[in-house]
């Protein structure tokens, strides 16, 4: 009797990556998203309220330190709104990196028992973090309405149509960088300890706590080469009416994001073949 042999191997080239496989495993993807969302507030006193408390607390601290004491300019925008806009966008990006970079270490038991496309796990992380971003975005819109009601003229302009693109760019950047770090930490575990520190430094090269218009001229180029800068500036321009919007900067951010996610898929697919023997 003839026996059929099946060999399951991970893909090495971006051109080999089959996005249809993700659809076949959509139920698993939904379960992973549910797990990540529930695990975030499970066994906590305040539960989902932490989705609101964290950005509000950060906004209060930034307003006091950078707005009140350091007198950092916010381009004439209300300080809480200015900082909240930067915080929720940066949090989404940084959380995608933080959680995706640990995907091999935290799921080694699952990966070692059953086959499924490993990229399903980081995709689930990015989508679950997006749910948190969506809740915090509602908080931002609520604050925006309140400020408009009390007399601040803050108008949403045509650039709001770019919002889906901005979210996609943040997600793909975070996903790509997270997968690159995850692949590297398979052999170089010390990188895990540098992630939080590196993201903190990276934040200061974006316009989370200051507008691009006030950046020192000799350092402005460093801020502009960070692909997150154009995203944050466009977000503020779209919802607050002020910001250094540039089509050139947005196209640059899109190009860099494409490169990052492409490299991320390649190195992640390569690392998933041997990580179980080294982690």
QUIFENKA-V590718 format. One record per residue. N is the residue number from 1. RES is the residue in three letters. PSI is psi in radians with two decimals (none if undefined). Layout:
BEGIN
n=N res=RES psi=PSI
n=N res=RES psi=PSI
END
This chain:
BEGIN
n=1 res=UNK psi=2.27
n=2 res=UNK psi=2.37
n=3 res=UNK psi=2.38
n=4 res=UNK psi=2.36
n=5 res=UNK psi=2.34
n=6 res=UNK psi=2.26
n=7 res=UNK psi=2.11
n=8 res=UNK psi=2.04
n=9 res=UNK psi=2.57
n=10 res=UNK psi=2.73
n=11 res=UNK psi=2.60
n=12 res=UNK psi=-0.43
n=13 res=UNK psi=2.57
n=14 res=UNK psi=-0.62
n=15 res=UNK psi=-0.36
n=16 res=UNK psi=-0.18
n=17 res=UNK psi=2.18
n=18 res=UNK psi=1.85
n=19 res=UNK psi=-0.30
n=20 res=UNK psi=-0.46
n=21 res=UNK psi=-0.62
n=22 res=UNK psi=-0.68
n=23 res=UNK psi=-0.65
n=24 res=UNK psi=-0.48
n=25 res=UNK psi=0.51
n=26 res=UNK psi=-0.58
n=27 res=UNK psi=-0.75
n=28 res=UNK psi=-0.71
n=29 res=UNK psi=-0.77
n=30 res=UNK psi=-0.68
n=31 res=UNK psi=-0.67
n=32 res=UNK psi=-0.68
n=33 res=UNK psi=-0.81
n=34 res=UNK psi=-0.73
n=35 res=UNK psi=-0.79
n=36 res=UNK psi=-0.69
n=37 res=UNK psi=-0.79
n=38 res=UNK psi=-0.71
n=39 res=UNK psi=-0.42
n=40 res=UNK psi=-0.70
n=41 res=UNK psi=0.17
n=42 res=UNK psi=2.41
n=43 res=UNK psi=0.53
n=44 res=UNK psi=2.67
n=45 res=UNK psi=-0.78
n=46 res=UNK psi=-0.23
n=47 res=UNK psi=-2.35
n=48 res=UNK psi=-0.25
n=49 res=UNK psi=-0.36
n=50 res=UNK psi=-0.42
n=51 res=UNK psi=-0.58
n=52 res=UNK psi=-0.64
n=53 res=UNK psi=-0.74
n=54 res=UNK psi=-0.92
n=55 res=UNK psi=-0.58
n=56 res=UNK psi=-0.71
n=57 res=UNK psi=-0.79
n=58 res=UNK psi=-0.71
n=59 res=UNK psi=-0.72
n=60 res=UNK psi=-0.78
n=61 res=UNK psi=-0.80
n=62 res=UNK psi=-0.68
n=63 res=UNK psi=-0.73
n=64 res=UNK psi=-0.83
n=65 res=UNK psi=-0.96
n=66 res=UNK psi=-0.57
n=67 res=UNK psi=-0.88
n=68 res=UNK psi=-0.86
n=69 res=UNK psi=-0.86
n=70 res=UNK psi=-0.26
n=71 res=UNK psi=0.69
n=72 res=UNK psi=2.32
n=73 res=UNK psi=2.56
n=74 res=UNK psi=0.46
n=75 res=UNK psi=0.54
n=76 res=UNK psi=0.03
n=77 res=UNK psi=2.65
n=78 res=UNK psi=2.27
n=79 res=UNK psi=-0.81
n=80 res=UNK psi=-0.73
n=81 res=UNK psi=-0.72
n=82 res=UNK psi=-0.86
n=83 res=UNK psi=-0.65
n=84 res=UNK psi=-0.69
n=85 res=UNK psi=-0.76
n=86 res=UNK psi=-0.64
n=87 res=UNK psi=-0.81
n=88 res=UNK psi=-0.58
n=89 res=UNK psi=-0.77
n=90 res=UNK psi=-0.68
n=91 res=UNK psi=-0.71
n=92 res=UNK psi=-0.83
n=93 res=UNK psi=-0.85
n=94 res=UNK psi=-0.63
n=95 res=UNK psi=-0.63
n=96 res=UNK psi=-0.75
n=97 res=UNK psi=-0.87
n=98 res=UNK psi=-0.87
n=99 res=UNK psi=-0.66
n=100 res=UNK psi=-0.61
n=101 res=UNK psi=-0.33
n=102 res=UNK psi=0.20
n=103 res=UNK psi=-0.66
n=104 res=UNK psi=-0.78
n=105 res=UNK psi=-0.70
n=106 res=UNK psi=-0.18
n=107 res=UNK psi=0.38
n=108 res=UNK psi=-0.62
n=109 res=UNK psi=-0.70
n=110 res=UNK psi=-0.80
n=111 res=UNK psi=-0.53
n=112 res=UNK psi=-0.13
n=113 res=UNK psi=-0.62
n=114 res=UNK psi=2.58
n=115 res=UNK psi=2.42
n=116 res=UNK psi=2.81
n=117 res=UNK psi=2.01
n=118 res=UNK psi=-0.45
n=119 res=UNK psi=-0.26
n=120 res=UNK psi=-0.65
n=121 res=UNK psi=-0.92
n=122 res=UNK psi=-0.56
n=123 res=UNK psi=-0.72
n=124 res=UNK psi=-0.66
n=125 res=UNK psi=-0.82
n=126 res=UNK psi=-0.69
n=127 res=UNK psi=-0.69
n=128 res=UNK psi=-0.67
n=129 res=UNK psi=-0.55
n=130 res=UNK psi=-0.60
n=131 res=UNK psi=-0.75
n=132 res=UNK psi=-0.73
n=133 res=UNK psi=-0.70
n=134 res=UNK psi=-0.71
n=135 res=UNK psi=-0.74
n=136 res=UNK psi=-0.52
n=137 res=UNK psi=-0.65
n=138 res=UNK psi=-0.69
n=139 res=UNK psi=-0.75
n=140 res=UNK psi=-0.79
n=141 res=UNK psi=-0.65
n=142 res=UNK psi=-0.79
n=143 res=UNK psi=-0.66
n=144 res=UNK psi=-0.74
n=145 res=UNK psi=-0.72
n=146 res=UNK psi=-0.79
n=147 res=UNK psi=-0.63
n=148 res=UNK psi=-0.62
n=149 res=UNK psi=-0.51
n=150 res=UNK psi=0.18
n=151 res=UNK psi=-0.07
n=152 res=UNK psi=2.17
n=153 res=UNK psi=1.64
n=154 res=UNK psi=1.89
n=155 res=UNK psi=2.36
n=156 res=UNK psi=2.25
n=157 res=UNK psi=-2.99
n=158 res=UNK psi=-0.45
n=159 res=UNK psi=-0.17
n=160 res=UNK psi=-0.42
n=161 res=UNK psi=-0.30
n=162 res=UNK psi=-0.05
n=163 res=UNK psi=-0.80
n=164 res=UNK psi=-0.66
n=165 res=UNK psi=-0.71
n=166 res=UNK psi=-0.76
n=167 res=UNK psi=-0.74
n=168 res=UNK psi=-0.74
n=169 res=UNK psi=-0.74
n=170 res=UNK psi=-0.76
n=171 res=UNK psi=-0.79
n=172 res=UNK psi=-0.64
n=173 res=UNK psi=-0.85
n=174 res=UNK psi=-0.73
n=175 res=UNK psi=-0.84
n=176 res=UNK psi=-0.85
n=177 res=UNK psi=-0.66
n=178 res=UNK psi=-0.74
n=179 res=UNK psi=-0.62
n=180 res=UNK psi=-0.81
n=181 res=UNK psi=-0.71
n=182 res=UNK psi=-0.73
n=183 res=UNK psi=-0.67
n=184 res=UNK psi=-0.63
n=185 res=UNK psi=-0.19
n=186 res=UNK psi=-0.69
n=187 res=UNK psi=-0.58
n=188 res=UNK psi=1.47
n=189 res=UNK psi=-0.33
n=190 res=UNK psi=-0.41
n=191 res=UNK psi=-0.45
n=192 res=UNK psi=-0.66
n=193 res=UNK psi=-0.24
n=194 res=UNK psi=-0.13
n=195 res=UNK psi=-0.94
n=196 res=UNK psi=-0.76
n=197 res=UNK psi=-0.75
n=198 res=UNK psi=-0.70
n=199 res=UNK psi=-0.62
n=200 res=UNK psi=-0.77
n=201 res=UNK psi=-0.71
n=202 res=UNK psi=-0.59
n=203 res=UNK psi=-0.64
n=204 res=UNK psi=-0.17
n=205 res=UNK psi=0.17
n=206 res=UNK psi=-3.12
n=207 res=UNK psi=0.72
n=208 res=UNK psi=-0.73
n=209 res=UNK psi=0.02
n=210 res=UNK psi=2.66
n=211 res=UNK psi=2.69
n=212 res=UNK psi=-0.52
n=213 res=UNK psi=-0.37
n=214 res=UNK psi=0.05
n=215 res=UNK psi=2.47
n=216 res=UNK psi=2.44
n=217 res=UNK psi=-0.63
n=218 res=UNK psi=-0.26
n=219 res=UNK psi=-0.10
n=220 res=UNK psi=-0.63
n=221 res=UNK psi=-0.57
n=222 res=UNK psi=-0.71
n=223 res=UNK psi=-0.65
n=224 res=UNK psi=-0.47
n=225 res=UNK psi=-0.20
n=226 res=UNK psi=2.05
n=227 res=UNK psi=-0.30
n=228 res=UNK psi=-0.38
n=229 res=UNK psi=-0.83
n=230 res=UNK psi=-0.61
n=231 res=UNK psi=-0.84
n=232 res=UNK psi=-0.75
n=233 res=UNK psi=-0.71
n=234 res=UNK psi=-0.67
n=235 res=UNK psi=-0.82
n=236 res=UNK psi=-0.69
n=237 res=UNK psi=-0.67
n=238 res=UNK psi=-0.73
n=239 res=UNK psi=-0.36
n=240 res=UNK psi=-0.14
n=241 res=UNK psi=0.01
n=242 res=UNK psi=2.51
n=243 res=UNK psi=2.80
n=244 res=UNK psi=1.32
n=245 res=UNK psi=2.40
n=246 res=UNK psi=2.24
n=247 res=UNK psi=-0.64
n=248 res=UNK psi=-0.76
n=249 res=UNK psi=-0.67
n=250 res=UNK psi=-0.67
n=251 res=UNK psi=-0.68
n=252 res=UNK psi=-0.79
n=253 res=UNK psi=-0.69
n=254 res=UNK psi=-0.73
n=255 res=UNK psi=-0.79
n=256 res=UNK psi=-0.68
n=257 res=UNK psi=-0.73
n=258 res=UNK psi=-0.73
n=259 res=UNK psi=-0.78
n=260 res=UNK psi=-0.83
n=261 res=UNK psi=-0.57
n=262 res=UNK psi=-0.82
n=263 res=UNK psi=-0.69
n=264 res=UNK psi=-0.79
n=265 res=UNK psi=-0.72
n=266 res=UNK psi=-0.90
n=267 res=UNK psi=-0.58
n=268 res=UNK psi=-0.78
n=269 res=UNK psi=-0.61
n=270 res=UNK psi=-0.71
n=271 res=UNK psi=-0.51
n=272 res=UNK psi=-0.30
n=273 res=UNK psi=-0.64
n=274 res=UNK psi=-0.03
n=275 res=UNK psi=-0.54
n=276 res=UNK psi=-0.40
n=277 res=UNK psi=-0.26
n=278 res=UNK psi=-0.35
n=279 res=UNK psi=none
END
